[in-house]
Every structure is written in structure tokens, then in C-alpha cells.
Amino acid sequence: MNCGTIVKIHTFDDGNKRYKHYKNKWTIQEVMYNGGKLKLKNDDNTEIIINSISSWKVRIPKKL
């Protein structure tokens, strides 16, 4: 996955449960640790940033 890619989160656990009520459409802002972690920005509310989420918890949606 690369910066600018649109993703959806499929596993909201740990500290990310609070983001579950936002529209599930996110843009990758940064790729860290050889792709193991991502920084995401919500597409609907661009003030919402997830600074670190494991890349296995997101997927590229078939439909946007």
C-alpha cells in the first residue's frame, strides 16, 4: 500500500474503537516500519487522523 491509497478498516480494536462511528473511508498519509504500520486520515472528516494502525487491519475496498 502506498500514500494516497484509499482503504477501509476491517478490524477496529485496541485504541481504534473510537473511530468506528466515522465514515469508513481513509487515505493513507504515511507508510511506516516497512509497511507494517500506517497513518490514516478520514476522507469525510479530515481532522480525524489515526497516527498508527497495523496494515493488516485495513483493506483496499472493491467499491468506494
SULVEN-V99163 format. One record per residue. RES is the residue in three letters. SS is DSSP state (H for helix, E for strand, - for the rest). PHI is phi as a letter, one per 20 degrees, with the letter a starting at -180 (999 if undefined). Layout:
BEGIN
res->RES ss->SS phi->PHI
res->RES ss->SS phi->PHI
END
This chain:
BEGIN
res->MET ss->- phi->999
res->ASN ss->- phi->c
res->CYS ss->- phi->g
res->GLY ss->- phi->n
res->THR ss->- phi->f
res->ILE ss->E phi->e
res->VAL ss->E phi->c
res->LYS ss->E phi->c
res->ILE ss->E phi->e
res->HIS ss->- phi->d
res->THR ss->- phi->c
res->PHE ss->- phi->e
res->ASP ss->- phi->c
res->ASP ss->H phi->l
res->GLY ss->H phi->e
res->ASN ss->H phi->e
res->LYS ss->H phi->g
res->ARG ss->H phi->f
res->TYR ss->H phi->e
res->LYS ss->- phi->f
res->HIS ss->- phi->e
res->TYR ss->- phi->e
res->LYS ss->- phi->g
res->ASN ss->- phi->e
res->LYS ss->- phi->b
res->TRP ss->E phi->c
res->THR ss->E phi->d
res->ILE ss->E phi->f
res->GLN ss->E phi->e
res->GLU ss->E phi->b
res->VAL ss->E phi->d
res->MET ss->E phi->c
res->TYR ss->H phi->l
res->ASN ss->H phi->l
res->GLY ss->H phi->n
res->GLY ss->- phi->f
res->LYS ss->E phi->c
res->LEU ss->E phi->c
res->LYS ss->E phi->d
res->LEU ss->E phi->c
res->LYS ss->E phi->c
res->ASN ss->E phi->f
res->ASP ss->- phi->f
res->ASP ss->- phi->e
res->ASN ss->- phi->c
res->THR ss->- phi->f
res->GLU ss->- phi->e
res->ILE ss->- phi->e
res->ILE ss->E phi->c
res->ILE ss->E phi->d
res->ASN ss->E phi->f
res->SER ss->E phi->b
res->ILE ss->E phi->b
res->SER ss->E phi->f
res->SER ss->H phi->f
res->TRP ss->H phi->f
res->LYS ss->H phi->e
res->VAL ss->E phi->c
res->ARG ss->E phi->b
res->ILE ss->- phi->e
res->PRO ss->- phi->f
res->LYS ss->- phi->f
res->LYS ss->- phi->c
res->LEU ss->- phi->d
END
